[in-house]
Structure formats: C-alpha cells, structure tokens
C-alpha cells in the first residue's frame, strides 16, 4: 500500500514539477516576447477582440507620445484620425487574417498627425477563436512627404512642360503666319519686279546675279537661265556692255551712264547702286536699266527745232544789221546826231538778239552731241592773247582794269579753236560785265603736270551761295546778275562748261557774293 | 575792164545792199535771185567772183556748187558763201566743193564783206 502511495506521491510530485517547468517556460516566453517587442524598431500594438488596446511597445510609445499606461484599456480608434476606417480594418482582418500596408493617420498625444502604414493580423487561441489583433504601425510620413514633394515637382514640371508646349505651338503658329505673310510679300514683290518698266538685275554679296526681271531680259536680249549666278563682268561680256564688264573701275556709290545703243532706236541709261538691308549695309548691287530712247528723240527734235528756228531768225536779223550798218555809216545820206544815236542803240539791241540766237544754236549743237568739230593742235597762249586784245576795249568802256598775267611759253592743246575761244571769251566777258567800274579783272595762264591752268578773277558782284550749284545750268542767271545787267542769255557758262569738258578739261569757280568770282579751267597739254 | 561779181541771193534787200556797195567801188555787179537763174548767169557772164547764198528757192547753193563742179568752164571761179547757217559740217562740205570763204551774215556787215571780196580777187580793176 505504501508503495502505491509512494508511487502516487511520486506521480503528483512529477506533475507539479512539470507544471512548474511549464510555468517557468511560459514566463520566460513572455519575458522574451516583451524584450523582443521592446527592442523591435517597429511600432506594435496588441488589441483585444473588442478593439481595446492591451499592449503597445516602446516604439509605439515614442511614435504616439502616449505611455502604455495612458493607452492601455483605451479603444484603438482613439489613436487614429478616422475612427471608422480603423474599425473597418479590424473587422476586415478578422475575416481575412491579415491586412497589409493600409495608409492611415495617427494622432499623437500632442495632436500631431502622422501618416502611417498599418498592417493587421488576427490572434487566435487554440480553439481557433479570435483572441485579439496585432497591429504593426510604420511611420511613412517622411516617404509620404517625399512622395508629395515629388508629385508636386512632377506636377510643376508637367505644368512647365505644358506651358512650353503651348509656347512652342504659338511660335509655330506665328512662324506659319509669318511664312504666309512672307510668301505674300514675295509674290507682291515679284509682281512689281515683273511689271517694272525698268530693267532690274540684282547681284548678291557673292557678286553673282540672283534676280533679273523680264524687262532686263528684253533689253539685254538674254534669258535668266543664261545669266543666273554670273558676275557683272561675265554678263558685261555676254551682252557687250563695256560699262558692266569694267565695273571694277567704278568707285562711285551710285554710277549712272548712258549706254551705247544695243539696237537701233534703243538707248538705255544704266544705274549701278549698292543696296543693303537696315542691319546689313550695302551687300547687294542693283543694276537699273532705264529706257531713255523717247527722251532722246524728244531732245533731238527739240534741238532740231532750235536749230531751224535760230537759222530762220538770223535772216531778218542780218537784214536789219546790214541796213542799220549802211545807214549809220552815212551811206544812205547824212544823219542828225539824234538819228544816229537812235540807230546805234537799235543796232546794239539787234546785236544782242544775234548773240542770243548764236547761243541758242550752240546749245542746240551741244545737245545734239555734234558741237566740237575736228580738234587740232592749238597754242592756247597765243589764242588767249588774241581773245584778250579786243576785250581791252570793252574793259576800258566799263572803266575796269584788265590785267593779264600770261606765260611766255606756248601751251599747245588739242582743241576746236573756235569753240575754245568762245568758252574763254565768255568767261572773261562775264567777269567784265559783272564787275563795277574801277574794279579789276585778272586773267592768268600757268601750267602744272601737263595741264594748263587758266583763271579769270574779278572783283565783281559774286554769285549768291544758294545759287552756286545752278550756275552752269541752261538759262540760269544769278538774281544779282539779272539786277545788274538785263542783257545776258544765261547760256554762256553752260556753253563754256560743255566746251571745256568736251576738251577733257575741268571747270569750276570760287565766289563770294559782293567780293568777286574766280573761274578756273584746266586742259591737258599735248606739247 | 572792171571785174565782174555775181551775187546769188534771194533776199532782195541784202542783194541790193551788196550790189550798191560793190558797184560803188567799181566792180561790175550782176545779180540772181535763185540757184537756177544763178547757174545760167554764171555760164553767161563767167564772173571773176561769185557771192552765193545757200538756202534759196528752186535751186539751193549746194546744188549749184555741185553743178559748177561738173562744168569745167566755170569750175575755177572763186566763190564766197554768204549764209545764215554756218555749221562746221556745212563749211567742210562747201570747202570740198571748192568754196574759198564763208561768211555768216549776222557776223559781218557789208563793209567787212567788201574786205573779203577785195582779199579774194583784189580791187575792181
């Protein structure tokens, strides 16, 4: 019996030991779990099946600001911004065991809202009844902030891109509109060029032709295909226009020249002009061909008219001249002093008329281009002395001192003697006409570098500054000249200039109104 | 015997003026009012000098000069042109047709014409 009791006691002791061991094991397990949960860098919360907080770990205490003591026994939804959402989450997890990474907002003790990711797992006892929930809570506010920032950045960038796209589209639209406008402008320009009455050739900065209008093709008897991309010189060669072929010699900005007729009746005036855009000065060259045939014909007709008219006018004048001359010389009976005086005045008037007609005839011939006739070697020094001799009488009548400072050497020039004498006489007589009594007129002849230099200087009325540019023009007389001397055709200087220039000379003047004038000319010496 | 001068000129006033002037100093003066009459007179009279206008009715001065060149009997007679024209080309043409001198009427008076005549053929006798 005792043995049995002993055995029984042993059995009880054994069971007690076992129980103690189990209790120890359980305690150890709990302690282990606590330590582990404390250490785990993840916020963990232990919740009862009714949603009451049973335990929180250290990490969650730190995250939420609440101590275990403060939250234990509180309902979980208290910790979150949207209570309903956490309730749903718990319900859902009880059906599905685990729910991972749900985004919620945790409210800390001090009221701060933290975006967190919540995962829920259900706890079950050995009979598989719900015994509670485990929640892991991760602070994702930093990621969230980054994400939001990134999103914002993307949004901004997208907006920028959108704006850029719109801007580009606008630019494209504008460009298209500009292109259409340019096309329109180009067409307009082309119409103008094609219908222009003048011939136009345009050379680019590379000196090659890039545009020619139909009129120029017609004038030059060439086609665009023949001359496109050719230089002015090459086109000069093709068309035989020497002014174009020798274009390199032209230094002037604007060059204007009458071309040798290309065909019977066609006379062209060519203008070569450098042109440029406002910001690209003078890169292109424009050649304008203007048809002046009609002007020339009119000019010629006018000239012929003057010639015939002048010729017809001379006949009665010569009759008057001869008749007066006979009467004045007393060949038709003696005259009273009064009669003689009247006849002499009439004669002077007639002479004036003759001079005017002679001038008109000379102008007509100048304009016909057949004025200078058969130039030959002439000693201008000798010619000048012959011219001055009779003028001394005129100077004496006008009480003007005429001085001549001439060289002794011959100065041989090639000249139409009669015309050169006319030009020189015009200049010297002008000096005397437009100088007051007691004034002086000086004639000088020198030479330099194979050029003779002539001048006639007076102390006369001078040429008003504002009229100086017109003084060599046809029929032009200075205001003060008209006041002083009603006689005068306004043709003398025009004729003189044409004569000197036809002899390859230069003519110019210096003048101060009220002080006097000096006219100069040069002529090339041949010996 | 006085030297004979033929004046061919359509302007009667000038013609008469010249005639009286030249007659005065002793020349024997004949006149014609156009080229046709002038040419006939030249052949008939055979003058020592001809004063010839250029622009005249029926036959002008140049035509007359050409006809004179064709006729050996009158070819050598000296001629002075008296004209209102005086373009160098005309003067050149006239010289080729044997003209000795050229006077533009408005540039000379009768006295100077006489001087030219005397210079050409000497005085009247």
Interface residues (C-beta under 8 A of the other chain):
Chain A: X311 X314 X315 X317 X318 X319 X321 X322 X323 X325 X326 X329 X331 X354 X357 X358 X365 X370 X373 X374
Chain B: X11 X13 X14 X17 X20 X21 X84 X85 X87 X88 X89 X92 X104 X105 X106 X107 X109 X110 X111
